[in-house]
Amino acid sequence: MRSASPGPSRPHPAIFVPPRRRHPDHWLERRCDEVISPAVRAVLWDFVRGAVPVLHPGASAPAGVAKLSGLNDGRAAAVKIAMVSVEGAGVCLVLRAGPGEPDPGPGPHRPWRHDLGAPGVRAGAVAVSGIEQVAPEDVAGLFSQAPLVRPWLVVRAALPEATGTLRVDPGDGLLRPVLDFTVLALDGPRPPGERPARCPLCERGRVRRYTTFDLCPDCGWLARGPATRRHPAAG
């Protein structure tokens, strides 16, 4: 993946809200591994590996095949919740995916290319970005129809929240948001207090406690240790 740090302007942390009435056929019944292809997982993990020195200094993100764990498979979820990591890593990526809009309407041609900055990840950056090109079938699960040309994936994460988005240019120069994510360190303090009996966001009773964060597999709400900010996910 080609990565870059943008200029000094501070971005707004992006919270992705998927379109409610534009689901591809059978979207609700699809599992996370049917939506997030191995190629997309690899792009996300390559981004994490390149960005981890500034997202979570000192954490490890080794090379390897990125494994995906779907957290709300079989629940007819409009927003797919999943975790991506490799064995032995000190970080994981929690993603929340919705279907890409097939037609965003008219817009400028490839404006996103001018916002990436010089290649490389720099210490002190307020955001990190990366781009990669994949085969049309690699993003077919995220759209009602597979693109006809090789699409571009544009990944961007803001600091210090370590939250970001993955957007897809299917060939017309316009970016569609398809998922948002949070990169979480697996070494650090637990969230304060006990694991909530019910999710504060969706009120379901399946909140899971991991080493350094609590996560609701139904809506993606998460709470991190006291050194970080709480981040309600899109739902």
C-alpha positions in Angstrom: 0.0 0.0 0.0 1.2 3.5 -0.8 0.7 5.6 2.3 0.9 9.4 2.9 0.5 12.0 5.5 -1.6 15.1 4.5 -0.9 18.7 5.3 -1.3 20.4 8.7 -5.0 21.0 8.5 -6.7 18.9 11.2 -9.4 16.5 9.9 -12.7 15.7 11.6 -12.9 12.1 12.8 -15.2 10.4 10.4 -18.2 8.4 11.6 -19.7 6.5 8.7 -23.5 6.2 8.5 -24.4 3.7 5.8 -27.4 4.4 3.4 -30.6 2.9 4.8 -32.5 2.1 1.7 -29.8 1.2 -0.8 -28.8 -2.3 0.2 -27.5 -4.6 -2.5 -29.6 -7.8 -3.1 -29.4 -10.0 0.0 -27.2 -7.6 1.9 -28.9 -8.3 5.2 -28.3 -12.0 4.9 -24.6 -11.8 3.9 -21.9 -12.7 6.3 -19.0 -10.4 7.0 -16.5 -12.6 5.1 -18.8 -12.4 2.0 -18.7 -8.6 2.2 -15.1 -7.9 3.2 -13.0 -9.8 0.7 -9.5 -11.1 1.5 -8.0 -8.4 -0.7 -9.8 -5.7 1.2 -8.7 -7.2 4.5 -5.1 -7.2 3.2 -5.3 -3.6 2.2 -6.6 -2.7 5.7 -3.9 -4.6 7.4 -1.2 -3.2 5.3 -2.5 0.3 6.2 -2.4 -0.7 9.9 1.1 -1.9 9.6 2.3 1.3 8.0 0.3 3.6 10.3 0.8 1.8 13.7 4.0 3.8 14.6 1.8 7.0 14.8 -1.6 5.4 15.7 -0.2 3.3 18.6 3.5 3.9 19.2 5.3 0.8 20.4 2.5 -1.6 19.4 3.3 -4.5 17.0 1.6 -5.2 13.7 3.5 -8.0 12.0 3.1 -9.2 8.5 0.7 -12.1 7.9 -2.6 -13.1 6.4 -5.2 -10.8 7.9 -8.0 -12.9 9.5 -11.5 -11.6 9.8 -13.9 -12.4 12.5 -17.6 -11.5 11.8 -19.3 -10.4 15.0 -22.9 -10.1 13.9 -23.2 -12.7 11.2 -26.6 -14.3 11.0 -28.5 -11.4 12.6 -29.7 -9.7 9.3 -27.5 -6.7 10.2 -27.6 -3.6 8.0 -24.2 -2.7 9.4 -21.6 -5.5 9.4 -19.3 -5.6 12.5 -16.0 -7.4 12.3 -12.5 -7.6 13.6 -9.3 -7.9 11.5 -5.9 -8.9 12.8 -3.1 -11.4 12.5 -1.8 -13.8 15.0 0.5 -12.3 17.6 -0.3 -8.7 16.7 -0.5 -6.0 19.4 -3.4 -4.2 17.6 -6.6 -5.1 15.9 -9.0 -3.3 13.6 -12.7 -3.2 14.4 -14.8 -2.3 11.3 -18.4 -1.3 10.6 -19.3 -1.8 7.0 -22.4 -0.7 4.9 -23.1 -1.0 1.2 -21.5 1.5 -1.1 -23.9 3.8 -2.9 -24.0 2.8 -6.6 -24.4 6.4 -8.0 -23.2 9.3 -5.9 -24.1 11.8 -8.6 -21.9 14.3 -10.5 -18.6 15.5 -9.0 -15.1 16.5 -9.7 -12.7 14.0 -11.3 -10.3 12.3 -8.8 -10.1 15.2 -6.3 -8.9 12.7 -3.6 -5.6 12.3 -5.3 -4.6 15.9 -4.5 -5.3 15.5 -0.7 -3.0 12.6 0.1 0.3 14.6 0.5 3.8 13.2 0.1 4.4 9.5 0.4 5.4 8.2 3.8 4.2 8.2 7.4 5.6 11.1 9.4 5.8 11.3 13.2 3.5 14.1 14.5 1.0 13.7 11.7 -2.6 14.4 12.5 -3.9 11.9 10.0 -2.5 9.1 7.9 -3.8 8.0 4.5 -3.1 5.2 2.0 -4.3 4.1 -1.4 -4.3 0.8 -3.2 -5.8 -0.7 -6.3 -7.6 -4.0 -6.3 -9.6 -6.2 -8.8 -13.3 -5.4 -9.4 -14.4 -8.6 -7.8 -12.6 -7.7 -4.6 -15.2 -5.0 -3.8 -18.2 -6.7 -5.5 -19.7 -7.6 -2.1 -19.9 -4.0 -1.1 -21.8 -2.9 -4.2 -25.0 -3.9 -6.0 -22.8 -4.4 -9.2 -19.1 -5.1 -9.4 -17.1 -2.2 -11.0 -16.1 -2.6 -14.6 -12.5 -1.4 -14.0 -10.0 -1.8 -11.3 -11.2 0.3 -8.3 -9.1 2.3 -5.9 -9.3 2.0 -2.2 -8.6 5.1 -0.1 -8.0 4.6 3.6 -7.7 7.4 6.1 -7.3 7.5 9.9 -7.2 10.5 12.2 -5.2 10.9 15.4 -5.4 10.6 18.3 -8.6 8.7 18.0 -7.2 6.1 15.6 -10.5 6.1 13.8 -11.0 6.3 10.0 -12.8 5.3 6.9 -12.2 3.2 3.8 -13.7 4.6 0.6 -13.9 3.1 -2.9 -13.4 4.8 -6.2 -15.0 2.2 -8.6 -13.5 4.0 -11.7 -15.3 7.3 -12.1 -13.1 9.3 -9.8 -15.7 9.6 -7.1 -15.3 8.0 -3.6 -18.0 6.0 -1.9 -17.7 5.4 1.8 -18.1 1.7 2.5 -16.8 1.2 6.1 -15.4 3.0 9.1 -13.0 1.5 11.5 -11.1 1.9 14.8 -7.5 0.6 15.3 -7.3 -0.7 18.9 -4.2 -1.5 20.9 -4.3 -4.9 22.7 -1.9 -3.8 25.5 -3.0 -1.2 28.0 -5.6 -0.4 30.6 -9.1 -1.9 30.7 -12.2 0.3 30.4 -13.2 1.6 33.8 -15.8 -0.3 35.8 -17.5 -3.6 35.0 -18.5 -4.7 31.5 -21.9 -3.1 30.8 -24.8 -5.6 31.1 -26.4 -3.9 28.1 -25.0 -1.8 25.3 -25.4 1.9 26.0 -26.1 2.6 22.3 -28.4 -0.2 21.1 -29.4 -1.7 24.5 -28.7 -5.2 23.5 -27.2 -7.5 26.1 -24.2 -9.0 24.2 -21.4 -6.5 25.1 -18.0 -8.3 25.1 -15.0 -7.4 27.3 -11.6 -7.8 25.6 -8.2 -7.0 27.1 -8.3 -3.3 26.6 -11.8 -2.5 25.3 -15.5 -3.3 25.6 -17.3 -3.9 22.3 -20.9 -4.5 21.3 -21.0 -7.0 18.4 -24.5 -5.8 17.4 -23.9 -2.1 16.7 -20.2 -1.6 17.1 -20.2 0.6 20.2 -16.9 0.4 22.0 -15.3 1.8 25.1 -11.5 1.9 25.6 -9.3 2.3 28.6 -9.1 5.6 30.6 -6.2 6.9 28.5 -8.4 7.0 25.4 -11.7 8.6 24.4 -15.0 6.6 24.1 -16.1 6.2 20.5 -19.8 5.4 19.6 -19.8 3.6 16.3 -22.2 4.2 13.5 -25.3 2.1 13.7 
